[in-house]
């Protein structure tokens, strides 16, 4: 049996819950995103909640000459 080559994408998911005081849900999400962008929240291995794996058969590249 000939083995095929696959490109496998691994997506890890990290999750953290933080308290935010705000006037609305949208504002709370905006503040949390701003804090995250400013590295106030750094997620690491202890916040790991799962991983997904997705494989696609690798397509052979062809050289076309004109």
C-alpha positions as CSV (number, residue, x, y, z in Angstrom):
1,X,0.0,0.0,0.0
2,X,1.4,3.4,-1.0
3,X,1.3,6.0,1.7
4,X,0.0,9.4,0.8
5,X,1.2,12.7,2.3
6,X,-1.2,14.9,4.2
7,X,-1.0,18.5,5.6
8,X,-2.5,18.4,9.1
9,X,-3.6,21.6,10.7
10,X,-3.6,21.6,14.5
11,X,-5.6,24.2,16.3
12,X,-5.3,24.6,20.0
13,X,-7.9,26.3,22.1
14,X,-7.0,28.3,25.2
15,X,-9.7,29.8,27.4
16,X,-9.8,32.3,30.3
17,X,-12.7,34.0,32.1
18,X,-12.0,37.5,33.4
19,X,-14.3,39.8,35.4
20,X,-15.1,43.1,33.5
21,X,-17.2,46.0,34.8
22,X,-19.1,47.7,31.9
23,X,-22.4,49.3,31.0
24,X,-23.2,46.6,28.4
25,X,-22.1,43.2,27.1
26,X,-20.6,44.8,24.0
27,X,-18.6,47.2,26.1
28,X,-17.4,44.4,28.3
29,X,-16.2,42.4,25.2
30,X,-14.5,45.5,23.8
31,X,-12.7,46.2,27.1
32,X,-11.6,42.5,27.4
33,X,-10.2,42.6,23.8
34,X,-8.4,45.9,24.5
35,X,-6.9,44.4,27.7
36,X,-5.9,41.2,25.8
37,X,-4.3,43.3,23.0
38,X,-2.3,45.1,25.6
39,X,-1.1,41.8,27.0
40,X,-2.9,42.2,30.3
41,X,-4.1,38.6,29.8
42,X,-1.6,36.0,28.7
43,X,-3.0,32.6,28.2
44,X,-0.8,29.6,28.6
45,X,-0.8,25.8,29.0
46,X,-2.9,26.0,32.2
47,X,-5.8,27.5,30.1
48,X,-5.7,24.7,27.5
49,X,-9.2,23.3,26.9
50,X,-8.8,21.3,23.7
51,X,-7.3,20.7,20.2
52,X,-8.7,20.0,16.8
53,X,-7.0,18.2,14.0
54,X,-7.9,18.6,10.3
55,X,-6.1,16.7,7.5
56,X,-6.1,17.4,3.8
57,X,-4.4,15.3,1.2
58,X,-1.4,17.1,-0.1
59,X,-1.7,18.0,-3.8
60,X,1.3,17.5,-6.0
61,X,2.6,20.7,-7.4
62,X,3.0,20.7,-11.2
63,X,5.3,22.8,-13.2
64,X,3.5,24.2,-16.2
65,X,5.4,25.5,-19.2
66,X,3.9,27.8,-21.7
